[in-house]
Amino acid sequence: MIFLPLLRFVSYLAVGFNFGSSLLVAATPLPTGSHAGPEAEWISLFNGKNLDGWIARRGSRGNDTSQTIEEMFQVHDGVIHVYPGAAGDSAQFNGNLRTTEQFSNFHLQLEYRWMQNRFRPRHRAVRDAGILFHIHTNPDEVWPPSIEMQLGGGKPGAPYVTGDLWVIGNTRAFAPSIDNQWLPDAPLVEFGVGDDLSPVNLTSVAATKPHGEWNFAELIVHGSDRAEYYLNGQLVGSVKNLRYQDPEGNWRPLSAGAISIQAEWAELQYRNIRIKKL
């Protein structure tokens, strides 16, 4: 057990020098702790050349001068560039990219970094995006019912911090929390929408790198049982007992779904997106 932090750090360095090569992705070891499952092969979800395997959706609040969906998500130099070339403070739509495949038990890794521009109506807001997983209904929505690992530009105590938990739509889950902040040893609190439940839980860990640098985000998900969020090698959030509400109003285990990466009025880039099924 004393060697696990070193293994995570070594793997983080390997991914940082990947540059989108599927060959290197397959060869990089799994940076995880005692929760590691049996060895399996890494699968590249992004080939560094195009958006094969992804579905792009454009949302709301833009206008006829805003970027098209093809302009919003462009691939170059092994990265997915979100809002490339859009003028700062211009009106833009939100959007997302969703995997065509669904996943249940998995370890997801990706890198992201914030670029310069922000767009109306959030041109003065904290930068905001996210990784959605276990999308279970209305998958074509830009904010579909799901569980989210927030990717944000804020600091603990403020909105939109990387590691925040968002519980979206007819979804519920438990996280260790005191006063609406994530604390790993706190009692479990239920989060969701409706019945006086809050949809958001703020992380208490500051692990984000300076603006413009690449951040290494990880999700380790065990079906409906639990998920852990990591940023740059640090545990920044966790969630348990994932559930969704079926059309009859029954709450059922939420064990699988597609994965989405978001565009929410702030320019950013994604790269080295890969997954290992556990």
Order of alpha helices (4+ residues) and beta strands (2+ residues): alpha-alpha-beta-beta-alpha-beta-beta-beta-beta-beta-beta-beta-beta-beta-beta-beta-beta-beta-beta-beta-beta-beta
